[in-house]
Amino acid sequence: MIERVFKKSRFDFDENKKYKSGSEVHSTIFIWLFSLGTLFNCDPSTMENICDTNSGSFSKTMAAKSILGDNSAHCTVSTKSGTSGFTIGGKVLGLTGSGLRLILNKETLLSLPAGSAEFSFPDKIPIGTDYEVNFVRQAQGNFCELVNPIGKISNKDIKEIEIHCYPSCNNCIVYITQNSYPANIGKASNFDSYCQSDPNYPGTGRFKVMVVDGESRRASNTTNLGDKQIDWVFKANQSYVRDNGIGIETANANGLFTGISTPITALTSDHWTGLNPDWTTSANGTCKKWTTNSPTESGIVGDAYTQDVVTLTAGKGSQLCSVNHELVCVEQ
């Protein structure tokens, strides 16, 4: 009977011309046979929940989806609060200031009050979904760092993320790195680690790099407005200085410079920014969001030997991603 059904199915494919390629025919036959085997497997001892990541059925289903090129979410559930799924959260240490704001997967926002010891986003996430938590805004008087902010949902709530907060700097240092660095670092915020290892590191303090990609770091969504910032490096109304204490400038209420009293450096520089002159993210000037060093791609480069914001952000224009450049490091 199975042979007759198979032949009839193959005949239907040819007659109705529903399938154009051999790969599509093979995929359909695979699904049909897989379903037939499942239908006639009635042994209760072998029945499993295909949404249980520890079950054999889950592994087999994911393998089948991979073979067929099916990239849809498995066991998808609603992500609205109050429905099935799993939550994302963790611990908070040392948060003394107000205003700390987080973002989950670039869309779900969460504000944490001063003194918070833990956090959890209200939405629930389906099994198999990647997650990433980032800062939208730092707390007043604090600089906070994330531990374990990236992962994939398995079959439990995520509680392993940690937020460690420290007192923020008063007169915060800004400096240019001595070394030049490649563009293909993965994302804008990944540049930060270079500040602590560069020969020009002043010896103390935590630093972030003035580079954007529009996703892991953003200075402004609208021209010179400072709206919809993500993990931005300058704080509102904060004073910034050279490492010798000479004042550079005070950021405005939106965490942006409108002018520069003293150049950040006494020498010309060539530093990556990914910025337009108006603090928005360049659409085609981030080396594909800092994932490539291809000579066919480009990134925006600025010059810190200036009292002009346009030069600081984009004064050297578009440069090849295959060439290394310096970085502007900003104390937090």
KOLVO-361843 format. One line per field, with one value per residue (C-alpha): residue in three letters; x, y, z. Coordinates in nm, 3 decimals. Example, Ala and Ser with C-alpha at 12.3 -4.5 7.8 and 13.67 -1.06 7.14 Angstrom:
rest	[ALA  SER]
x	[1.230  1.367]
y	[-0.450  -0.106]
z	[0.780  0.714]
***
This chain:
rest	[MET  ILE  GLU  ARG  VAL  PHE  LYS  LYS  SER  ARG  PHE  ASP  PHE  ASP  GLU  ASN  LYS  LYS  TYR  LYS  SER  GLY  SER  GLU  VAL  HIS  SER  THR  ILE  PHE  ILE  TRP  LEU  PHE  SER  LEU  GLY  THR  LEU  PHE  ASN  CYS  ASP  PRO  SER  THR  MET  GLU  ASN  ILE  CYS  ASP  THR  ASN  SER  GLY  SER  PHE  SER  LYS  THR  MET  ALA  ALA  LYS  SER  ILE  LEU  GLY  ASP  ASN  SER  ALA  HIS  CYS  THR  VAL  SER  THR  LYS  SER  GLY  THR  SER  GLY  PHE  THR  ILE  GLY  GLY  LYS  VAL  LEU  GLY  LEU  THR  GLY  SER  GLY  LEU  ARG  LEU  ILE  LEU  ASN  LYS  GLU  THR  LEU  LEU  SER  LEU  PRO  ALA  GLY  SER  ALA  GLU  PHE  SER  PHE  PRO  ASP  LYS  ILE  PRO  ILE  GLY  THR  ASP  TYR  GLU  VAL  ASN  PHE  VAL  ARG  GLN  ALA  GLN  GLY  ASN  PHE  CYS  GLU  LEU  VAL  ASN  PRO  ILE  GLY  LYS  ILE  SER  ASN  LYS  ASP  ILE  LYS  GLU  ILE  GLU  ILE  HIS  CYS  TYR  PRO  SER  CYS  ASN  ASN  CYS  ILE  VAL  TYR  ILE  THR  GLN  ASN  SER  TYR  PRO  ALA  ASN  ILE  GLY  LYS  ALA  SER  ASN  PHE  ASP  SER  TYR  CYS  GLN  SER  ASP  PRO  ASN  TYR  PRO  GLY  THR  GLY  ARG  PHE  LYS  VAL  MET  VAL  VAL  ASP  GLY  GLU  SER  ARG  ARG  ALA  SER  ASN  THR  THR  ASN  LEU  GLY  ASP  LYS  GLN  ILE  ASP  TRP  VAL  PHE  LYS  ALA  ASN  GLN  SER  TYR  VAL  ARG  ASP  ASN  GLY  ILE  GLY  ILE  GLU  THR  ALA  ASN  ALA  ASN  GLY  LEU  PHE  THR  GLY  ILE  SER  THR  PRO  ILE  THR  ALA  LEU  THR  SER  ASP  HIS  TRP  THR  GLY  LEU  ASN  PRO  ASP  TRP  THR  THR  SER  ALA  ASN  GLY  THR  CYS  LYS  LYS  TRP  THR  THR  ASN  SER  PRO  THR  GLU  SER  GLY  ILE  VAL  GLY  ASP  ALA  TYR  THR  GLN  ASP  VAL  VAL  THR  LEU  THR  ALA  GLY  LYS  GLY  SER  GLN  LEU  CYS  SER  VAL  ASN  HIS  GLU  LEU  VAL  CYS  VAL  GLU  GLN]
x	[0.000  0.283  0.442  0.113  0.072  0.429  0.380  0.049  0.213  0.494  0.240  0.049  0.365  0.422  0.062  -0.018  0.332  0.326  0.697  0.958  1.289  1.423  1.520  1.160  1.032  1.284  1.192  0.822  0.882  1.101  0.826  0.565  0.773  0.865  0.498  0.396  0.653  0.526  0.164  0.223  0.456  0.200  0.426  0.346  0.694  0.850  0.617  0.792  0.727  0.891  0.923  1.136  1.497  1.616  1.403  1.510  1.209  1.327  1.672  1.527  1.283  1.554  1.774  1.489  1.427  1.798  1.803  1.496  1.630  1.341  1.453  1.122  1.111  1.035  0.761  0.683  0.464  0.335  0.590  0.331  0.339  0.130  0.152  0.374  0.745  1.044  1.153  1.487  1.639  1.901  2.076  2.171  2.467  2.564  2.290  2.259  2.136  1.809  1.747  1.902  1.722  1.766  1.658  1.592  1.642  1.641  1.272  1.156  1.245  1.280  1.360  1.523  1.487  1.777  1.850  1.716  1.861  1.711  1.528  1.307  1.162  0.781  0.769  0.819  1.043  0.997  1.229  1.520  1.514  1.837  1.836  2.056  2.026  2.186  2.178  1.970  2.077  2.310  2.196  2.282  2.608  2.672  2.851  2.704  2.833  2.650  2.765  2.622  2.387  2.370  2.234  1.961  1.639  1.632  1.360  1.383  1.373  1.702  1.828  2.205  2.245  2.420  2.442  2.743  2.729  3.011  3.041  3.079  3.365  3.340  3.577  3.581  3.889  3.876  4.182  4.290  4.443  4.807  4.740  4.511  4.249  4.067  3.705  3.580  3.528  3.168  2.974  3.044  3.050  3.317  3.572  3.557  3.805  4.081  4.071  4.186  4.472  4.601  4.937  4.759  4.526  4.568  4.590  4.252  3.889  3.649  3.620  3.392  3.463  3.295  3.185  2.827  2.649  2.287  2.220  2.466  2.548  2.365  2.423  2.112  1.826  1.734  1.970  2.151  1.869  2.023  1.702  1.672  2.029  2.171  2.472  2.598  2.938  2.877  2.649  2.414  2.573  2.898  3.237  3.514  3.889  4.221  4.426  4.630  4.315  4.269  3.899  3.765  3.393  3.073  2.811  2.466  2.145  2.124  2.478  2.617  2.884  2.771  3.124  3.468  3.656  3.989  4.082  4.088  4.443  4.733  4.796  4.577  4.406  4.226  3.966  3.670  3.327  3.053  2.891  2.738  2.833  2.494  2.557  2.327  2.458  2.592  2.384  2.679  2.975  3.004  3.188  2.863  2.808  3.176  3.170  3.406  3.751  3.683  3.848  3.516  3.338  3.389  3.360  3.341  3.656  3.698  3.982  4.013  4.253  3.967  3.722  3.456  3.201  3.178  3.552  3.545  3.262  3.332  3.620  3.826  3.526  3.472  3.774  3.833  3.748  4.073  4.277  4.311  4.227  4.254  3.971  3.830  3.804  3.562  3.574  3.251]
y	[0.000  0.241  0.173  0.254  0.574  0.676  0.617  0.800  1.094  1.104  1.091  1.379  1.587  1.538  1.580  1.887  2.039  2.160  2.109  2.248  2.112  1.776  1.920  2.027  1.679  1.516  1.757  1.681  1.303  1.337  1.520  1.265  0.966  1.138  1.208  0.852  0.707  0.930  0.837  0.462  0.486  0.435  0.303  0.527  0.473  0.649  0.947  1.268  1.640  1.782  2.118  1.961  2.044  1.735  1.496  1.295  1.425  1.785  1.697  1.505  1.781  2.047  1.826  1.786  2.162  2.219  1.971  2.134  2.486  2.577  2.879  2.939  2.937  2.596  2.567  2.935  3.089  3.437  3.679  3.884  3.907  3.646  3.371  3.064  3.107  3.203  3.527  3.708  3.856  3.835  4.017  4.382  4.483  4.830  5.034  5.358  5.601  5.638  5.628  5.294  5.161  4.828  4.695  4.332  4.223  4.585  4.638  4.566  4.838  4.807  5.082  4.995  5.217  5.293  5.011  4.734  4.392  4.197  4.248  4.060  4.169  4.130  3.956  3.582  3.442  3.120  2.820  2.844  3.224  3.421  3.703  4.005  4.263  4.605  4.945  5.228  5.470  5.453  5.551  5.889  5.862  5.504  5.319  4.972  4.668  4.357  4.000  3.714  3.940  3.713  3.360  3.131  3.025  2.653  2.528  2.756  3.119  3.306  3.432  3.431  3.785  4.022  4.401  4.534  4.907  5.134  5.506  5.700  5.941  6.313  6.483  6.202  6.143  6.120  5.999  5.868  5.521  5.488  5.177  5.139  4.863  4.654  4.716  4.357  4.341  4.212  4.515  4.867  4.788  4.521  4.796  4.890  4.627  4.789  5.098  4.905  4.732  5.024  5.184  5.520  5.381  5.618  5.334  5.366  5.395  5.211  5.331  5.294  5.380  5.660  5.428  5.347  5.084  5.179  4.856  4.789  5.161  5.471  5.842  5.982  5.860  6.213  6.488  6.640  6.537  6.255  6.051  5.671  5.634  5.287  5.243  5.588  5.696  6.061  6.145  6.440  6.753  6.567  6.740  6.575  6.634  6.521  6.280  6.581  6.746  7.011  7.057  6.944  7.019  6.955  6.743  6.896  6.767  6.498  6.367  6.530  6.789  7.101  7.243  7.155  7.405  7.220  6.948  6.596  6.552  6.779  6.579  6.486  6.146  5.899  5.724  5.502  5.652  5.525  5.865  6.128  6.489  6.526  6.233  5.992  5.655  5.641  5.402  5.280  5.383  5.118  4.840  4.641  4.710  4.639  4.283  4.313  4.438  4.403  4.662  4.692  4.824  5.152  5.313  5.675  5.817  6.137  6.360  6.455  6.746  6.991  7.221  7.130  6.850  6.782  6.706  6.497  6.278  6.249  6.479  6.214  6.088  5.736  5.503  5.143  4.880  4.698  4.976  4.990  5.313  5.465  5.494  5.767  5.623  5.787  5.726  5.615]
z	[0.000  0.087  -0.251  -0.428  -0.229  -0.307  -0.678  -0.674  -0.494  -0.749  -1.029  -0.874  -0.857  -1.231  -1.336  -1.134  -1.175  -0.819  -0.768  -1.000  -0.864  -0.749  -0.412  -0.347  -0.439  -0.207  0.076  0.035  0.027  0.338  0.526  0.407  0.521  0.850  0.920  0.821  1.062  1.339  1.266  1.299  1.599  1.875  2.148  2.450  2.591  2.292  2.276  2.377  2.389  2.076  2.254  2.530  2.438  2.628  2.423  2.121  1.930  1.970  1.833  1.539  1.455  1.462  1.239  0.991  0.986  0.920  0.629  0.475  0.523  0.752  0.959  1.135  1.515  1.666  1.930  1.881  2.147  2.204  2.351  2.532  2.906  3.082  2.815  2.795  2.731  2.940  3.103  3.083  3.399  3.669  3.953  4.006  4.222  4.341  4.171  4.370  4.104  3.918  3.545  3.446  3.140  2.961  2.624  2.523  2.160  2.041  2.126  2.483  2.737  3.113  3.368  3.701  4.010  4.243  4.485  4.259  4.344  4.055  3.727  3.482  3.149  3.135  2.796  2.763  2.491  2.285  2.306  2.064  2.046  2.078  2.333  2.398  2.676  2.641  2.810  2.672  2.944  3.243  3.593  3.738  3.931  3.817  3.542  3.500  3.313  3.192  3.257  3.046  2.844  2.536  2.494  2.363  2.535  2.622  2.856  3.158  3.268  3.228  3.566  3.508  3.372  3.614  3.622  3.813  3.891  4.009  4.091  3.766  3.697  3.783  3.539  3.286  3.072  2.693  2.502  2.161  2.143  2.046  1.840  1.540  1.534  1.271  1.174  1.193  1.568  1.552  1.677  1.802  2.173  2.119  2.055  2.426  2.543  2.336  2.560  2.867  2.682  2.472  2.570  2.618  2.885  3.184  3.435  3.605  3.500  3.272  2.913  2.614  2.251  2.055  1.774  1.670  1.464  1.535  1.726  2.007  2.031  1.910  1.976  1.812  1.596  1.483  1.370  1.674  1.907  2.113  2.105  2.123  2.245  2.308  2.539  2.441  2.575  2.674  2.966  2.994  3.143  3.215  3.203  2.999  3.025  2.881  3.089  3.212  3.352  3.080  3.008  2.670  2.687  2.881  2.707  2.667  2.826  2.557  2.601  2.286  2.211  2.025  2.027  2.165  2.383  2.366  2.115  2.260  2.132  2.038  1.720  1.427  1.452  1.230  1.445  1.359  1.441  1.207  1.268  1.048  1.138  1.314  1.556  1.370  1.254  0.899  0.688  0.482  0.697  0.967  0.781  0.783  1.153  1.221  1.090  0.792  0.697  0.326  0.097  -0.086  0.227  0.411  0.754  0.869  1.029  1.235  1.355  1.725  1.670  1.631  1.805  1.552  1.604  1.230  1.216  1.534  1.409  1.037  0.940  0.762  0.569  0.440  0.464  0.353  0.613  0.533  0.698  1.079  1.263  1.611  1.864  2.091  2.443  2.688  3.063  3.228]
***
